[in-house]
Structures are given as structure tokens and as C-alpha cells.
Amino acid sequence: MVLGQPNTLGMALNQILPTVFPSRRNPVLATPVLHGAVVPMGAPVEELMRAAAFADGFLHIVVVML
């Protein structure tokens, strides 16, 4: 992550699951789904947390293999 640049979902997924998400920009092997909707890899994690975090403070993202 670069200072001053927002951390995107693609960056986070690439760090956590690099074999499933080898690209930070394009869903190659799997796609992230949140509340039944496909989430763009370029979505800022901070904005996702504000809009879609559960009461436990976590984003529950489903990984759907392509």
C-alpha cells in the first residue's frame, strides 16, 4: 500500500489470497461478492466499511470462483 493512496478491495484480496486473486485490478480466477452484488476490485475498502460492514465491524465478502 502506498501512503496517501486508498487501499482497494483488489489490493486487499491480492495480499490475503494471492493465488486466487493474482491481479489487483481484474478478477481472473474469482470475483468478490458482498450482500449478493459483485464488488468492483477498485472499490476503496474504507468506503465499503462505511457502507456495508456488519455490526461486528467486519466485511463478509464471498469469493465466487469463475
C-alpha positions as CSV (number, residue, x, y, z in Angstrom):
1,M,0.0,0.0,0.0
2,V,1.2,3.5,-0.9
3,L,0.8,6.3,1.7
4,G,-1.9,8.7,0.6
5,Q,-3.5,6.2,-1.8
6,P,-6.7,4.4,-0.7
7,N,-6.5,0.7,-0.2
8,T,-8.8,-1.0,-2.7
9,L,-10.6,-4.3,-2.4
10,G,-8.3,-5.7,-5.2
11,M,-5.2,-4.8,-3.2
12,A,-6.5,-6.4,0.0
13,L,-7.6,-9.6,-1.7
14,N,-4.3,-9.8,-3.6
15,Q,-2.5,-9.6,-0.2
16,I,-4.7,-12.1,1.6
17,L,-5.3,-14.6,-1.3
18,P,-2.7,-14.0,-3.9
19,T,-3.3,-17.4,-5.6
20,V,-7.0,-16.7,-6.0
21,F,-6.6,-13.0,-6.8
22,P,-3.3,-12.7,-8.8
23,S,-4.4,-9.4,-10.2
24,R,-5.2,-6.3,-8.1
25,R,-7.4,-4.9,-10.8
26,N,-9.2,-7.7,-12.6
27,P,-11.0,-10.7,-11.3
28,V,-9.1,-13.5,-13.1
29,L,-10.0,-16.7,-11.1
30,A,-12.7,-15.5,-8.7
31,T,-14.9,-12.5,-8.1
32,P,-15.8,-10.8,-4.8
33,V,-19.5,-10.6,-3.8
34,L,-20.9,-8.5,-1.0
35,H,-24.6,-8.7,0.0
36,G,-25.4,-10.5,-3.2
37,A,-23.7,-8.0,-5.5
38,V,-20.4,-8.2,-7.3
39,V,-18.0,-5.7,-5.9
40,P,-15.5,-3.9,-8.3
41,M,-11.9,-4.6,-7.5
42,G,-11.2,-0.9,-7.5
43,A,-13.7,-0.2,-4.7
44,P,-12.0,1.6,-1.7
45,V,-12.1,-0.6,1.4
46,E,-12.8,2.4,3.6
47,E,-15.9,3.2,1.7
48,L,-17.0,-0.5,1.7
49,M,-16.6,-0.5,5.5
50,R,-18.7,2.6,5.9
51,A,-21.5,1.3,3.6
52,A,-21.6,-2.4,4.2
53,A,-19.9,-3.5,7.5
54,F,-21.9,-5.7,9.8
55,A,-22.5,-4.9,13.5
56,D,-19.3,-7.0,14.3
57,G,-17.2,-4.5,12.3
58,F,-16.3,-6.9,9.5
59,L,-17.0,-7.0,5.8
60,H,-18.3,-10.5,5.0
61,I,-17.1,-11.0,1.4
62,V,-18.0,-14.2,-0.5
63,V,-15.4,-15.4,-3.1
64,V,-17.1,-16.9,-6.1
65,M,-14.8,-18.9,-8.3
66,L,-15.1,-18.3,-12.0
